Amino acid sequence: MDDLHYLELAELATRIQARELLPVAVTRAQLDRIAALDPTLGSYALVAADEALAQAAVAEAEIAAGHYRGPLHGVPVGVKDLCWTVGIPTAAGMAIHRDHRPAEDATVVRRLKEAGAVLLGKLQMTEGAYSDHHPTVIPPKNPWNAAYWPGISSSGPGVALAAGLCYGAIASDTGGSIRWPSAANGLTGLKPTWGRVSRHGVFELAATLDHVGSMARSAVDAALMLSIIAGEDPLDPTASLAPVPDYRAATDQGMRGLRLGVDAAWNGEDVDAATRAVLAEALDTFRALGARIVEVQFPDVTQAIADWSPNCAVEAAVAHGPTYPARKDEYGPVLASVIEAGLVLSGLDYQKILLRRLDLRGRVDRLFGTIDLLLTPVHPFTPPSLATIRTLGDQPGLIAKLQRYTCPFNMTGHPTLTLPGGTGIAGLPIAFQLVAGFLDEATLVQAGAAFQGATSWHRRHPLP
């Protein structure tokens, strides 16, 4: 069992279904690895060992009896600690919620359980899913190099998955929080269309910007996970009523004939040489796979980037109304500051932001009438060091650069897929991003699987 921790979820599922591997043994191996490595890495906020072993035993008995539920049956996964879990605390990275025990599971957690997945525990995250960890939390460490950023806010999911401490993870993305950790840790991250996945029971940061998605080792794995968690939900009226496609089948379709849009000027503006090289190599690979490259001009997102922060601030102030300012002293300074900013923004200014968002969404929608996918960086520089990240508060220009290719797609709600595509400083991963039209995650995983069938970047790992 010592060499199975980096299996892709799809391969593990096949071997569990064939009973070559048993869920209890796989779960024990994962728990042993967590016990050995996570005291240093800090990716888990809470490990639910007893519950995981009990779920694994049930899965093992069901599979032995011929009642196989599907590709997540008996597979150990983790969920970001903002998803409600019955009997297991959900803190959302916050001191005030450390003892909160929800009375029900989040819809995504319930669907994982119904699929027979084994929940290893709750993965660490920034306070309230904003940009910094609570002062009482030791941030997770990037397993590739502890001196470098592991990404936010889904830092725990990124570190755990990269280090072989789970086979898939549920995460959330409000401005880049699936894409940054996926890029930093060499993972495949799927941010679905807003509303494709229910937000019921997922701690809110900014309701109209929050996307619930998955982090995985491959596009195929991401497709399998999305197939489980996507779909309408009576408990979340904003969840899309659109039918859920067979995402796994889409991953076998190849790339030929797909129209891949590229805005060379936007992709190259103040982007470092290593990132440009990764984009160029990815473009060559897609061209060789049969994609038709289409030159496009993406709408100017300068205003959208500026609008993201006040938009998020207002919605965060609403989300935290029951506890802020009543328990202000228990908040960390960064989350408190964004809530304060939201409390003072006028209704007129907020409405202007919403109108500008609608305008941008319409322009991006129109673009996807001419292309199937858009290729962009995740951020315009190679993986940043922790020393650089600590200066963000003093460098608003650097924050804007970090958000340039991520937050616009939270403002519009379009789906994205992050894929590892090369290496930079000290062998650290560099990723790129594909964007698709509304509810077209199938084309994202189709293209992602084609790329990963022709490359091996997603099979690099930081630890033995």
N, C-alpha and C positions, 0 to 999 in steps of 0.2 A: 504493500500500500504506500510505500515511501515515495514513489515516483508518479503518482496519479494527480497531484494537486494542480497541475497546469493543463489537464485535459480540458478541451472545449466542452461546453455543456452538451452539445449535440452528440459528441462521441461518448461522453459519460452516460447519457440517456440510453443510447443504443446498447451499451454494455450492461446497464442495469436491466433493461427490458429482456435481454438474452440471459440474464441471471449469471453473467460472468463476474459481475460485481454486485455486492449486496448493500443496500442502503445503510444498514447499521454500521458495517465496517467502514464504508466511505465516510459516514458522519463522524465516527470515532477518529478516523485519520485527520479529518478537518479540525476537529476540536483539539487534538494533540498538537497540530501545527499552530493553531491559534495560541495555545498555551505556551508554546516555545518561542514564537516570534512576536506576538502582539504586545507583550509588555514593553518592547522597544518601539514598535511601530505605532501603537495607539489607534488602530483603525476601528475597533469596536467600542461603542459606548457601554454595551452590555452583551454578555455571552449567555445565551439561554441553553446551557448544555443539557439539562434534564429534559426540557421540553423538546429539544431537537432529537435526542435519542428516542424519546417516546414516539414522535412523529415518524422517525425512520423505521422503528419497529412495526408500526401500523402499515407503512408503505411496503415493507418487506413481506409482511404476511399477505397483503392484498395482491402483490405481484405473484407471489408463490401460488396463490389460489386462482390465478388467471384473470384477475381484475386490474389490468393495467390501465391507468387513467390517461397516460400521454407522456410527452417528453420531459416534463418536470417532475414526474412521479419518482420520489425517493432522492431527488437532487438537492443537495444543501446550498442554500442561497442566503443572502443577507438583505436587510432593508434599511434604508436611511432612517435615522431616529426621529423623523417627523411623521411617520406613518403609525397610526393607532394600532396597538396590539393588545388584545385581551389578556389580562394577567401579567403582562410585561410592561414596565414603565416606558412611556414615550415622553422624552424630555425636550425634544427639538433643539438640543444644544443649549438649553436655558436652565439657569439655576432655579427659577421659580417653578419649573415643571419636573424637577428631578424625581418626584414621588408620584407623578400623575399616572394612574393606571386606568386606561380607557375602559368603558363598559362594552365596547364593540371593536371589531377590527375595521381598519380602513378597507374600502372596497378592493384595492389592489392586494392587500394582505389576504383578505377572504378568498379572492380568486386564486392566489398562489396556493393556499391551503386546499381549496377544492381540486386543484390540479395535482395535489399530492406532494408538493414541494416541502422540503425540510427547512425550517427557519432557524438558522444558527444563532441569530441575535440581531441587535440594533447597531447600525453603523454610525460612527461619530460624524459630527457636522458642525458648521459654524452656528453661532447663536441666532436662533430664529431664521436660519437659512440666509442671513445677510452676509456681510463680507469679512467678519472677524469672529474668532472663537471667543466664547465667554472667558473672562480672566481666570476662572477656576478650572478651565479645561486645557489640558496639554494637547496642542494640535497634533494630528497624525503626521508621520514622517514619510517623505517620499522614499520608497524602497530602492529606487535607482540611485539616489544620492540624497542623504539627509540634509544637505546644505541647500537643496533646491525646493521650490514650491510644489506641494502636492495637488494644488488646485483648490478651489472653493466653489460652492459651499458643501458639495458632496465629496469632501476630502476623505472621509472614512471609506465610502464605497470604492473610490479610486485606489486607495492604498491596499485595502483588503483583497480586491480582485487581482491587482497586479502582483501581490505577494503570494497568491495561491491560498487565500484564506476563505474563499467561497467560489462558487462556480458561476454566479451571476448576482446582480444587485439591482434593487429598485432605488431610484434617485429622483431628484427634482431639479428643475432649471428655471430660474427667474430672469437671469441676465447672462448666463453662461455656465451654470453650476453643474451640468452634466458634461459639457464640452471641455471646459478647462481641466477638470480632473482626469477626463479621458485622455486628453492630449498630454498632460504631465506624466501620466502613468503608462502610456502605450496601449490604451484600450479602445474598444469600439463603443461609442456612446450614441444612443438614439433618443433625441428629443422629439416626441411626436407633435403633430398638430395640436394646438390648444383645444381641449375638449375631446380629443381622441381617447384619452384615459381619464377615468373619473378622479376627481380630487376629493371625494368624500372621505373624511377621516384622515386627511393629510394636512398637517399644520400649515396654516396660511401665512405667506409673507406678503404677496401682492396678487390678489385674486385674478386679475385679468392678464397677468404676466406669468403666473406659475404654470409650469408644464410638468407632468409626472411621466417619467420614462425609465429607461433601463441602461445599465452599463454592463458590458459583456466582453468576451475574448474574441468574438467574431461577429460579422453581420448575420450569419446563420443563427447564432445564439441569440442575438438581439431580436431577430424575427420570431424565434420560438417564444421568447418572453413577452413580446408585444402581443402575440396571438392570444396569450392567456389574460393579460391585464386590460386590453382594449375593449371598447364597446359601451353601449348605453348603460345607464345606471339610474333607476328611479330615485336613488338617494342624492344624485347630483343632476339637477335639471339642465346644467350647462354641458353635460357629457353628450357627445355627438350621437345621433340616432342612426348614423350611416352604418351599413353592414360592415363587419370586419372581414377583410380579405384573407385568403390563405397566404400569409406572409412567407411561410416556409417554402411553398411552391414557387413563389416569386424568385427566391434565391437561386433557382436552377435555370433561369431564363437567359442569362448572359447579358452582354452589354450592346450587342449589335443593333444599330439603328437608333439608339437613344440619342437625343440631342442634348449635348453638354454645353451649357453657356459659360463663357469666361469673359469677365471684364478685366482685361490685362492692366488697364490704368489703375483701377481700384485695387486689384490684387497686388500691385507693385508699389503703391504709394507708401513710402517710408517703411517698407518691409525689408527685413534683413536678408542677406544673401543666402543663408542656409534655408530659410523658409521659402524663398523664391525657388531655390533648387528643388525642394520637395514638391512644390506645386508643379514645376516643369516636368519632373519625372512622373508624377501622377498623371499629368495630361498626356504624356507620351504613352503611358500604359493604357489609359482609356482609349486613346486613338487606335492603338494596336488591337484592342479588344473589339473594335468595330464601332465605337461611338463617333457621332458626327459633331465636330467642334463648331460652335456657333459664337461669333463675337457679339457681345451685348454691352449695353451701357446700363449699369445698375443705377437706380435712383440715388440721389444724394442723401446720405443718412446722417449728415452732420447734426441736423436739428433733432433727429430721433435719438441720437446718442445723448445729446444734452437734455432731452425730455425724459429719458429713462429714469434718472435719479429722482426728480420730483414726482413723477408718476408712481414709482415704487414707494416713495416716502408717504404719500397720501394714503395709499392702500395699506401700507404697513401700520399707519396710525389707526386705521379702521380695524385691522386684524387684532391689534394689541389693546383696543379700547377697554376690555374688561380688566386689564392688569396695568395699564400705563395711562396716567401717571401714578395710580394708586400704589404701585410697588416699584416705583422708579429706581429706588436705591439698590434693587436687586438686579438691575440691568447692567450689562457692560456698556462702556462709553460709546462704541461705534453704533450699535443698534439703537441706543437711546438717542443719539444725535440724528439718525435718519427719521425716527418717529417725531422728534421735535420739529424737524423741517416739514414733515407732512402736516403737522398741526397748524402751521401758520400759512400754508399755501392757500390762496383764495380759490373759491369755486370757479371764478371766471378763468383764472390761469389753468386750472385743472381741465376745464372744458376745452380750452384751446389745445391742450395737449391731446385730448381724446380725438378732436377733429383732425389734428395733424396725423395721428396714428391711422385713422380711417383713410386719409389721403395716401399715406405710404402703403398701406395694405392694398389699396386698389391699384397702385402703380406696380407693385410686386406681382399681384395677381395677373395683371396684363402681360408682364414679362413672361410668366409661365404659360402664356398662350403660344409663345414662340419657341420655348425650350422645355425639356423634361426635367433637367437638373441644372444647378448652378454650382460651380467649383469656387471655393474661397479658402483663405487661411482660417485658422481658429483664432490666432492672434498674430500680430505682425513681427514677432520676435521669437527667438529660440527660448527654451524653458528658462524662466527668470529664477534668479537665486532668491533665497529668503531675505537676504540683505536688500535686494532691489524692491521686493514686495513691501518691506517695512517702510519704504519711502513713499508709498502710494498716497498717503494722506497729505503729503507735502507737494505732490506732483499731479495736479488735476489733468494735465496733458497726458501723463502716462496712463491714468485711469481711462481716459477717452480712447487711447490706443488699444488698451487691453480689451475694451468693450466693442471696438469698431466692427468686428465681424460676428459678434454674438448677440448683443442686446437688440439690434434691429429686428431679429427674427423672433424675439419675445414680444416686441412691440407689434409685429404683424401676425404672429401666431403660426408661421410656417414651420413645417417639420425639417429637421436637420439630422445628419449622420456624421459623426466624427470618426475618422479612420487614421491609424498610425501610418506614416508614409516615409519615414526616414529618421536620421539621427543628427544630433547637434553636439553641443558642448559635452565633453566627457561621456559620449555615447548615450546621452539622454534622448528620449523619443521626441520627434516632431510630428505633428498631425496636420491634416487638412480637413475641410468640411464640405459636405454636399448638402444642398438645399433643394427641396422639391415643392410642388404646388400643394394646396390644401388637401389633406387626407390621402396624400400619395406616398405614404411610407413604404408601400410595396415597391415602388421604383427605387427608393433609397436603398433598401436591403438587396434588391436585385443588382444594383450597381456595386454596392459594397461587397457582396459575395463574389462578383466577377473580378473585382480588383484583388481581393484576398486570395482568389484562386490562382492569380498570376504573380503574387508577391508573397513575402513571408514576414513582413514587418510586424504583423499582429502576433507572430509566434515567438517574438523575442521576450525574454523574461529577466527581471532584475536580480533574482535570488535563486539559489539551487532548489 
